[in-house]
Amino acid sequence: MAPPSRHYGPVNRSKDVAYDRSKDAAPDRPEPAETGADFLQLDPAEAPPGGLTDWLARRLREAVADGRLPAGSRLPASRVLAAELGVSRGVVTDAYRRLAEEGQVDGRRRGGTVVVAPAVPAAPAPAVAAGPAPVRPAAELFRPDPGPELFDRLRAAPARIDLTPGLPDLAAFPRTAWLRAERAVLDGLTAADLGYGDPRGTPALRRAVAQWLARNRGVRADPDEVLIVAGAAQALALLGQALAREGVTEVAVEDPGSLGTRQHLAHWLAAAPPVPVDAEGIRVDALRATGAPAVLVTPAHQFPTGVVLGGERRRELLGWAADGGLVLEDDYDAEHRYDRPPVPALRATLPDRVCYLGSISKLLAPALRTGWLLVPARLRQAVLEAKRYADLGNPALPQLVLARLMESGELERHLRLLRRRHRRRRDAMIAAIRTHLPHATVHGAAAGLHLMLTLPPEPARTDVDLAEAALSHGVKTHPLTWHARLPSPPGLVLGYAATPPGDITEGIALLGDVVRRTGRRPS
């Protein structure tokens, strides 16, 4: 590959002039007369008040995505671009930093800031109808009891601002670290490594996962106990098949609880009785009353309420398991916490009665389809057989790359970066809710990638109607009642991880407008 150009192209022929002119002004306080740059034809007058950094970062992403800034091209020095735009140098350096965190540019000291990876092209923004009667989405999308095709249709539905839960910050994927690890793995790969491998997963990743769980979740496991799977969805499928072979036909679920998880369980088992969740987590007395032999829980950050399973409730649940019950622990969002200390996994206390599910879908990307499953010894062979007949094992190369990221500390560095980004976005969403939805109650803010809102009841309209109206105005979200079968207040489940703060604020403002237009009044 040719080395990066030492110039940033014909549009920058005024570089030397701009640099000389900037010598006469303080670097962080450029001459106010400079209000534009030849580079990308940037005009700071386009930026909204107080949004210079967001505007500049967005314009740079667009240029990378559409090829105006191909891989290998250099960005102007921050001091030069700040002088040309007439803005603080901090605005430019912060915009460059954001792109570096997203893996699109790399600061190479004397080599400058260089584009290293193209951005995923943004989908064209759909036209949003003006006036009180915008175009409504397909009626079958927003039904009180949606079918299994719902999530495919919802993902395909166009929206200007996507606040659906469960969507991680895909722009933050550590492309540079991944490419570096992949090159190192390929350099050391033997011919034999490219053949059929162990259906349990590569030894390197099973070892790395065992060490990761010991460090971060308090779970002590031998690498031979770790089964690498294609995310939590495949883990549920394997468990469903293994439990069915044992004659188990019911797995109880939290309510409210994930609609998608409930659908996966229903595909393999006869029933998934709902068990209510309160401020301390799943109610174990109600679980006992169902008579179900197994239960699926999200104790570290319950979906969608955000509740952490309380200490007394943990002891009750583990006591139920010790009496013969089986716990399926989905360690959902355990690593994404901001305002509370970590809580140990249930598997760490009672490994013989707990099946443990984890994945990197929210930490790196769902597209990698990589997760892990630990099961009690009595289920291990049945689960392994189901895995063998499903796919003979996950692709080896991504497993080896992930193992290297875990062992090198890169994954933990990435997690620290995500926590800072997510905290800012969560704070932006809470502030916007206070302004535009003051009568809503926020739940689950201390951790995770989403918030749950409950709203004052409105007899004339359900939260499904509200979510449909929001999508017709360009904002995509989930109605709370999709995730509940027991009586619950109306509400919305709003994801914030994948959306910049400015868009979050705009999206919540649109939701507030939808609530007012459709007649909801504070109780």
C-alpha positions as CSV (number, residue, x, y, z in Angstrom):
1,M,0.0,0.0,0.0
2,A,1.3,3.4,-0.9
3,P,2.2,5.6,2.1
4,P,-0.4,8.3,3.0
5,S,-0.1,11.5,1.0
6,R,1.7,14.3,2.8
7,H,-0.9,16.8,1.5
8,Y,-4.7,16.7,1.8
9,G,-5.5,17.3,-1.8
10,P,-6.2,20.1,-4.3
11,V,-8.9,21.7,-2.2
12,N,-6.2,22.7,0.3
13,R,-3.9,24.7,-1.9
14,S,-4.5,27.6,0.4
15,K,-2.8,25.7,3.3
16,D,0.4,27.7,3.4
17,V,-1.5,31.0,3.3
18,A,-3.8,29.9,6.1
19,Y,-0.9,28.7,8.2
20,D,1.0,32.0,7.7
21,R,-2.0,34.0,8.6
22,S,-2.7,32.0,11.7
23,K,0.8,32.8,13.1
24,D,-0.3,36.3,13.8
25,A,-3.2,35.2,16.0
26,A,-3.4,33.1,19.2
27,P,-3.8,29.4,18.1
28,D,-7.0,29.0,20.2
29,R,-8.4,32.4,19.4
30,P,-8.3,32.8,15.6
31,E,-9.2,35.9,13.8
32,P,-13.0,36.3,13.8
33,A,-13.0,37.4,10.1
34,E,-12.2,33.8,9.0
35,T,-15.6,32.1,8.7
36,G,-15.1,29.2,6.3
37,A,-12.6,26.8,4.8
38,D,-11.8,25.5,1.3
39,F,-11.4,22.1,3.0
40,L,-14.7,20.3,2.4
41,Q,-16.3,23.8,1.9
42,L,-16.9,23.9,5.6
43,D,-19.0,26.9,6.8
44,P,-19.5,27.1,10.6
45,A,-22.5,29.3,10.0
46,E,-24.3,26.0,9.2
47,A,-23.8,24.8,12.8
48,P,-26.7,25.1,15.3
49,P,-26.1,27.3,18.3
50,G,-23.8,25.5,20.7
51,G,-23.4,22.6,18.3
52,L,-20.1,23.4,16.5
53,T,-18.3,20.1,17.5
54,D,-21.3,17.9,16.6
55,W,-21.6,19.7,13.3
56,L,-17.9,19.4,12.4
57,A,-17.7,15.7,13.4
58,R,-20.8,14.9,11.3
59,R,-19.4,16.7,8.3
60,L,-16.2,14.8,8.6
61,R,-18.0,11.4,8.9
62,E,-20.0,12.2,5.8
63,A,-16.9,13.0,3.8
64,V,-15.3,9.7,4.9
65,A,-18.5,7.8,4.1
66,D,-19.0,9.2,0.6
67,G,-15.3,8.9,-0.4
68,R,-14.2,12.6,-0.4
69,L,-11.8,11.6,2.4
70,P,-10.6,8.1,1.4
71,A,-8.4,5.9,3.6
72,G,-4.9,7.3,3.7
73,S,-5.8,11.0,3.3
74,R,-4.7,13.5,5.9
75,L,-6.9,15.9,7.7
76,P,-5.7,19.5,8.2
77,A,-3.7,20.3,11.3
78,S,-6.2,21.3,14.0
79,R,-4.7,24.7,14.4
80,V,-4.9,25.4,10.7
81,L,-8.5,24.3,10.4
82,A,-9.5,26.2,13.5
83,A,-8.0,29.4,12.1
84,E,-9.8,28.9,8.8
85,L,-13.2,28.3,10.4
86,G,-12.8,31.0,13.1
87,V,-13.4,28.6,15.9
88,S,-11.6,27.4,19.0
89,R,-8.9,24.8,18.3
90,G,-10.7,22.7,21.0
91,V,-13.7,22.3,18.6
92,V,-11.5,20.8,15.9
93,T,-9.5,18.6,18.3
94,D,-12.7,17.2,19.9
95,A,-14.2,16.4,16.5
96,Y,-11.0,14.6,15.5
97,R,-11.0,12.7,18.8
98,R,-14.5,11.5,18.2
99,L,-13.6,10.1,14.8
100,A,-10.5,8.5,16.3
101,E,-12.6,6.8,19.0
102,E,-14.9,5.5,16.2
103,G,-11.9,4.0,14.4
104,Q,-12.2,6.2,11.3
105,V,-9.0,8.3,11.8
106,D,-5.7,7.8,13.5
107,G,-3.4,10.5,15.0
108,R,0.1,9.7,13.9
109,R,2.0,12.5,15.6
110,R,4.3,14.1,12.9
111,G,2.3,12.3,10.2
112,G,-0.8,14.2,11.2
113,T,-4.4,12.8,11.5
114,V,-5.0,10.2,8.8
115,V,-8.2,8.5,7.7
116,V,-7.7,4.7,8.3
117,A,-11.2,3.2,7.7
118,P,-14.3,4.2,5.8
119,A,-17.4,4.9,7.7
120,V,-20.6,2.9,7.1
121,P,-22.6,5.1,4.7
122,A,-25.5,6.7,6.5
123,A,-28.9,5.8,5.2
124,P,-30.6,8.7,3.5
125,A,-32.9,10.5,5.9
126,P,-36.5,9.7,5.1
127,A,-38.8,12.6,4.3
128,V,-40.8,13.5,7.3
129,A,-44.2,14.8,6.5
130,A,-45.1,18.2,7.9
131,G,-48.4,19.1,9.5
132,P,-50.7,17.3,11.8
133,A,-51.3,14.2,9.6
134,P,-48.0,12.6,8.7
135,V,-47.8,9.3,6.7
136,R,-48.4,6.4,9.1
137,P,-46.3,3.3,9.1
138,A,-47.9,-0.1,8.3
139,A,-50.6,-0.9,10.8
140,E,-49.4,-4.4,11.2
141,L,-46.0,-3.3,12.6
142,F,-47.5,-1.8,15.7
143,R,-49.8,-4.5,17.1
144,P,-50.4,-5.1,20.8
145,D,-49.2,-8.8,20.4
146,P,-46.6,-8.7,17.6
147,G,-45.3,-11.8,15.9
148,P,-41.8,-13.1,15.4
149,E,-41.3,-11.1,12.3
150,L,-41.6,-7.8,14.2
151,F,-38.0,-7.1,14.8
152,D,-37.0,-7.6,11.2
153,R,-39.7,-5.3,10.0
154,L,-38.9,-2.7,12.7
155,R,-35.2,-2.6,11.8
156,A,-36.2,-2.1,8.1
157,A,-38.6,0.7,8.9
158,P,-37.1,4.1,8.0
159,A,-36.7,6.6,10.9
160,R,-34.7,9.8,11.2
161,I,-33.8,9.1,14.8
162,D,-33.6,5.5,16.1
163,L,-34.1,5.2,19.8
164,T,-34.9,1.4,19.8
165,P,-33.4,-0.4,22.8
166,G,-30.7,-3.1,22.4
167,L,-28.8,-1.2,19.7
168,P,-25.2,-0.6,20.6
169,D,-22.9,2.2,19.4
170,L,-21.8,0.5,16.2
171,A,-19.8,3.6,15.2
172,A,-17.6,3.0,18.2
173,F,-16.5,-0.4,16.9
174,P,-12.6,-0.5,17.5
175,R,-11.7,-0.9,13.9
176,T,-8.0,-0.1,14.3
177,A,-7.6,-2.5,17.3
178,W,-9.5,-5.2,15.5
179,L,-7.4,-4.9,12.3
180,R,-4.2,-4.9,14.3
181,A,-5.3,-8.0,16.2
182,E,-6.5,-9.7,13.0
183,R,-3.1,-9.1,11.2
184,A,-1.3,-10.5,14.3
185,V,-3.6,-13.6,14.2
186,L,-3.1,-14.2,10.5
187,D,0.7,-13.9,10.8
188,G,0.7,-16.7,13.4
189,L,-2.0,-18.9,11.8
190,T,-1.0,-22.4,10.6
191,A,-2.7,-24.3,7.8
192,A,-4.2,-26.7,10.3
193,D,-5.9,-23.7,12.0
194,L,-8.0,-23.2,8.9
195,G,-9.6,-26.7,9.1
196,Y,-12.6,-27.9,11.0
197,G,-12.2,-27.2,14.7
198,D,-13.7,-28.0,18.0
199,P,-17.5,-27.3,18.0
200,R,-17.1,-25.9,21.5
201,G,-15.0,-23.1,20.1
202,T,-11.3,-22.4,19.7
203,P,-9.2,-23.2,22.7
204,A,-7.7,-19.6,22.7
205,L,-11.1,-18.0,23.0
206,R,-12.5,-20.4,25.6
207,R,-9.4,-19.7,27.7
208,A,-9.7,-15.9,27.2
209,V,-13.4,-16.0,28.1
210,A,-12.7,-18.0,31.2
211,Q,-10.2,-15.4,32.3
212,W,-12.5,-12.5,31.3
213,L,-15.3,-13.9,33.4
214,A,-13.0,-14.5,36.4
215,R,-11.7,-10.9,36.2
216,N,-15.0,-9.1,35.4
217,R,-17.9,-11.2,36.7
218,G,-16.5,-13.3,39.5
219,V,-17.2,-16.5,37.6
220,R,-14.6,-19.2,38.0
221,A,-14.7,-21.8,35.2
222,D,-12.3,-24.1,33.4
223,P,-11.9,-23.3,29.7
224,D,-13.3,-26.8,28.9
225,E,-16.6,-25.7,30.5
226,V,-17.0,-22.7,28.1
227,L,-19.0,-23.2,24.9
228,I,-18.7,-20.5,22.2
229,V,-22.1,-19.8,20.6
230,A,-23.6,-17.4,18.0
231,G,-24.9,-14.9,20.6
232,A,-27.5,-15.3,23.3
233,A,-30.1,-16.3,20.7
234,Q,-28.2,-19.5,19.9
235,A,-27.5,-20.1,23.6
236,L,-31.3,-20.1,24.2
237,A,-31.9,-22.4,21.2
238,L,-29.3,-25.0,22.5
239,L,-30.7,-24.8,26.0
240,G,-34.3,-25.2,24.7
241,Q,-33.3,-28.4,22.9
242,A,-31.3,-29.8,25.8
243,L,-34.1,-29.1,28.3
244,A,-36.7,-30.6,26.0
245,R,-34.7,-33.8,25.9
246,E,-35.0,-33.9,29.7
247,G,-38.7,-33.4,29.6
248,V,-38.7,-29.8,30.6
249,T,-41.5,-28.0,28.7
250,E,-41.7,-24.7,30.7
251,V,-39.2,-21.9,31.5
252,A,-40.6,-19.0,33.4
253,V,-39.7,-15.5,32.4
254,E,-39.6,-12.1,34.0
255,D,-42.5,-9.7,33.4
256,P,-42.0,-7.2,32.0
257,G,-39.2,-9.0,30.1
258,S,-37.7,-9.1,26.7
259,L,-40.2,-9.9,23.9
260,G,-37.5,-11.3,21.7
261,T,-36.2,-13.7,24.4
262,R,-39.8,-14.8,25.1
263,Q,-40.3,-15.6,21.4
264,H,-37.1,-17.6,21.2
265,L,-38.0,-19.7,24.2
266,A,-41.6,-20.2,22.8
267,H,-40.1,-21.6,19.6
268,W,-38.4,-24.5,21.5
269,L,-40.6,-25.0,24.6
270,A,-44.3,-25.3,25.2
271,A,-44.7,-22.5,27.7
272,A,-43.0,-19.4,29.3
273,P,-45.2,-18.4,32.3
274,P,-44.7,-14.7,33.3
275,V,-43.4,-13.8,36.8
276,P,-43.8,-10.2,38.0
277,V,-40.8,-8.0,38.6
278,D,-40.7,-5.3,41.3
279,A,-38.1,-2.9,42.6
280,E,-36.0,-5.7,43.9
281,G,-36.2,-7.9,40.8
282,I,-38.1,-11.1,40.1
283,R,-40.6,-12.1,42.8
284,V,-39.5,-15.6,43.9
285,D,-42.8,-16.3,45.6
286,A,-44.6,-15.8,42.3
287,L,-42.0,-18.0,40.6
288,R,-42.7,-20.8,43.0
289,A,-46.4,-20.5,42.4
290,T,-46.0,-21.1,38.7
291,G,-44.5,-24.6,39.3
292,A,-42.0,-24.0,36.4
293,P,-38.8,-26.1,36.8
294,A,-36.6,-23.4,35.3
295,V,-36.5,-19.6,35.0
296,L,-34.7,-17.1,32.7
297,V,-33.5,-13.9,34.6
298,T,-31.5,-10.8,33.8
299,P,-30.2,-10.1,37.3
300,A,-27.4,-7.6,36.6
301,H,-29.7,-5.2,34.7
302,Q,-33.2,-6.4,34.2
303,F,-34.8,-5.8,30.8
304,P,-36.6,-3.5,30.5
305,T,-37.0,-2.0,34.0
306,G,-33.2,-1.7,34.7
307,V,-33.7,-3.2,38.2
308,V,-30.7,-5.0,39.8
309,L,-31.7,-8.2,41.7
310,G,-31.5,-7.2,45.4
311,G,-29.5,-9.1,47.9
312,E,-32.4,-10.7,49.7
313,R,-34.1,-11.6,46.5
314,R,-30.8,-13.2,45.2
315,R,-30.7,-15.4,48.2
316,E,-34.4,-16.4,47.7
317,L,-33.8,-17.2,44.0
318,L,-30.6,-19.3,44.8
319,G,-32.6,-21.1,47.5
320,W,-35.3,-21.9,44.9
321,A,-32.5,-23.3,42.6
322,A,-30.9,-25.3,45.4
323,D,-34.3,-26.9,46.0
324,G,-34.2,-28.3,42.4
325,G,-34.9,-25.3,40.1
326,L,-32.7,-24.3,37.2
327,V,-31.7,-20.7,36.6
328,L,-30.9,-19.4,33.1
329,E,-28.8,-16.3,33.8
330,D,-28.7,-13.9,30.9
331,D,-25.9,-11.5,32.0
332,Y,-27.5,-8.7,30.0
333,D,-25.7,-5.3,30.1
334,A,-23.7,-6.3,33.1
335,E,-20.6,-4.5,31.8
336,H,-22.5,-1.2,31.0
337,R,-22.8,0.5,34.4
338,Y,-22.3,4.1,35.4
339,D,-23.7,5.0,38.9
340,R,-23.6,1.7,40.8
341,P,-21.0,-0.8,41.9
342,P,-20.8,-4.2,40.0
343,V,-22.8,-7.1,41.2
344,P,-21.5,-10.7,40.9
345,A,-23.1,-13.2,38.6
346,L,-25.4,-15.8,40.0
347,R,-23.2,-18.4,38.4
348,A,-20.4,-17.5,40.7
349,T,-22.4,-18.7,43.7
350,L,-24.2,-21.8,42.5
351,P,-22.6,-23.2,39.3
352,D,-24.4,-26.5,39.5
353,R,-27.8,-24.9,39.2
354,V,-27.1,-21.9,36.9
355,C,-26.7,-21.8,33.1
356,Y,-24.8,-18.6,32.2
357,L,-25.3,-16.7,28.9
358,G,-23.0,-13.8,27.8
359,S,-22.1,-12.2,24.5
360,I,-20.2,-9.3,22.9
361,S,-23.2,-8.1,20.9
362,K,-23.6,-4.9,23.0
363,L,-19.9,-4.5,23.7
364,L,-18.6,-4.8,20.1
365,A,-21.3,-5.6,17.5
366,P,-24.2,-8.0,17.0
367,A,-22.8,-8.8,13.5
368,L,-20.0,-10.8,15.1
369,R,-22.5,-13.3,16.4
370,T,-20.2,-14.4,19.2
371,G,-21.1,-15.3,22.8
372,W,-20.6,-18.0,25.4
373,L,-22.6,-20.4,27.4
374,L,-21.7,-22.2,30.7
375,V,-24.0,-25.0,31.8
376,P,-24.1,-27.5,34.7
377,A,-22.3,-30.8,34.1
378,R,-25.5,-32.8,33.6
379,L,-26.6,-30.6,30.6
380,R,-23.1,-30.2,29.0
381,Q,-23.2,-33.2,26.7
382,A,-26.7,-32.5,25.4
383,V,-25.9,-28.9,24.8
384,L,-22.7,-29.8,23.0
385,E,-24.5,-32.3,20.8
386,A,-27.1,-29.7,19.8
387,K,-24.3,-27.3,19.0
388,R,-22.5,-29.9,16.9
389,Y,-25.6,-30.6,14.8
390,A,-26.4,-26.9,14.5
391,D,-23.2,-25.7,12.8
392,L,-20.0,-27.6,13.8
393,G,-18.8,-24.5,15.6
394,N,-18.5,-20.8,15.1
395,P,-16.0,-19.3,12.5
396,A,-12.5,-19.6,13.9
397,L,-10.9,-16.4,12.7
398,P,-13.2,-13.9,14.6
399,Q,-12.8,-16.1,17.7
400,L,-9.0,-15.8,17.6
401,V,-9.1,-12.1,17.0
402,L,-11.5,-11.6,20.0
403,A,-9.3,-13.8,22.1
404,R,-6.3,-11.5,21.3
405,L,-8.4,-8.4,22.2
406,M,-9.4,-9.9,25.5
407,E,-5.9,-11.1,26.4
408,S,-4.1,-7.8,25.4
409,G,-6.4,-5.6,27.4
410,E,-7.8,-3.8,24.3
411,L,-11.4,-5.0,25.1
412,E,-11.3,-3.5,28.6
413,R,-9.9,-0.2,27.2
414,H,-12.8,-0.2,24.7
415,L,-15.2,-0.8,27.5
416,R,-13.9,2.2,29.4
417,L,-14.3,4.4,26.3
418,L,-17.9,3.1,25.8
419,R,-18.8,3.9,29.4
420,R,-17.8,7.5,29.0
421,R,-19.7,7.8,25.7
422,H,-22.8,6.1,27.0
423,R,-22.9,8.2,30.2
424,R,-22.9,11.4,28.1
425,R,-25.7,10.1,26.0
426,R,-27.7,8.8,28.9
427,D,-27.4,12.2,30.6
428,A,-28.5,13.9,27.4
429,M,-31.6,11.7,27.3
430,I,-32.5,12.3,30.9
431,A,-32.1,16.1,30.5
432,A,-34.3,16.0,27.4
433,I,-37.0,14.0,29.1
434,R,-37.1,16.4,32.0
435,T,-37.7,19.2,29.5
436,H,-40.0,17.7,27.0
437,L,-41.7,14.8,28.9
438,P,-41.8,16.2,32.4
439,H,-44.7,13.9,33.5
440,A,-42.8,10.7,32.5
441,T,-41.0,8.6,35.2
442,V,-37.5,7.3,34.3
443,H,-36.4,3.8,35.3
444,G,-33.1,2.0,35.1
445,A,-30.7,4.9,34.6
446,A,-27.8,3.5,36.6
447,A,-26.7,1.1,33.9
448,G,-27.4,-0.4,30.5
449,L,-28.0,1.0,27.1
450,H,-31.7,2.1,27.5
451,L,-34.2,3.8,29.8
452,M,-37.7,2.7,30.5
453,L,-40.3,5.5,30.8
454,T,-43.7,5.1,32.4
455,L,-46.4,7.6,31.5
456,P,-49.7,8.7,33.0
457,P,-52.6,6.5,31.8
458,E,-54.6,7.8,28.8
459,P,-57.8,5.8,28.2
460,A,-58.1,7.0,24.6
461,R,-54.7,5.8,23.5
462,T,-52.2,3.0,24.3
463,D,-48.4,3.2,24.3
464,V,-48.5,1.1,21.1
465,D,-50.5,4.0,19.5
466,L,-47.9,6.4,20.9
467,A,-45.0,4.4,19.4
468,E,-46.7,4.2,16.1
469,A,-47.3,8.0,16.1
470,A,-43.7,8.6,17.0
471,L,-42.4,6.5,14.1
472,S,-44.7,8.4,11.7
473,H,-42.9,11.5,12.9
474,G,-39.4,10.0,12.4
475,V,-38.6,8.5,15.8
476,K,-38.3,4.8,16.4
477,T,-38.8,3.2,19.8
478,H,-40.6,0.3,21.6
479,P,-43.9,0.5,23.5
480,L,-43.5,-1.0,27.0
481,T,-46.5,-3.3,26.6
482,W,-44.8,-5.2,23.9
483,H,-42.6,-6.6,26.7
484,A,-45.3,-7.3,29.2
485,R,-48.2,-9.8,29.5
486,L,-49.2,-8.9,33.1
487,P,-50.9,-5.6,33.7
488,S,-48.5,-2.7,33.5
489,P,-48.6,1.1,33.1
490,P,-48.1,2.5,29.6
491,G,-44.6,3.5,28.7
492,L,-41.7,3.5,26.2
493,V,-38.4,1.7,26.1
494,L,-35.8,4.1,24.7
495,G,-32.2,3.2,23.6
496,Y,-29.5,5.9,23.8
497,A,-26.2,4.1,23.1
498,A,-26.3,4.4,19.3
499,T,-27.4,8.0,19.0
500,P,-25.4,11.2,19.4
501,P,-26.6,13.6,22.2
502,G,-27.9,16.2,19.7
503,D,-30.1,13.6,18.0
504,I,-31.3,12.2,21.3
505,T,-32.4,15.7,22.4
506,E,-34.2,16.2,19.1
507,G,-35.8,12.8,19.3
508,I,-37.2,13.3,22.8
509,A,-38.5,16.8,21.8
510,L,-40.4,15.1,18.9
511,L,-41.8,12.5,21.3
512,G,-42.9,15.3,23.6
513,D,-44.6,16.9,20.7
514,V,-46.3,13.7,19.7
515,V,-47.6,13.3,23.2
516,R,-49.1,16.8,23.2
517,R,-50.5,16.4,19.7
518,T,-52.3,13.2,20.4
519,G,-54.0,14.6,23.5
520,R,-52.2,13.1,26.4
521,R,-52.6,15.3,29.5
522,P,-50.7,15.1,32.8
523,S,-52.6,13.3,35.5
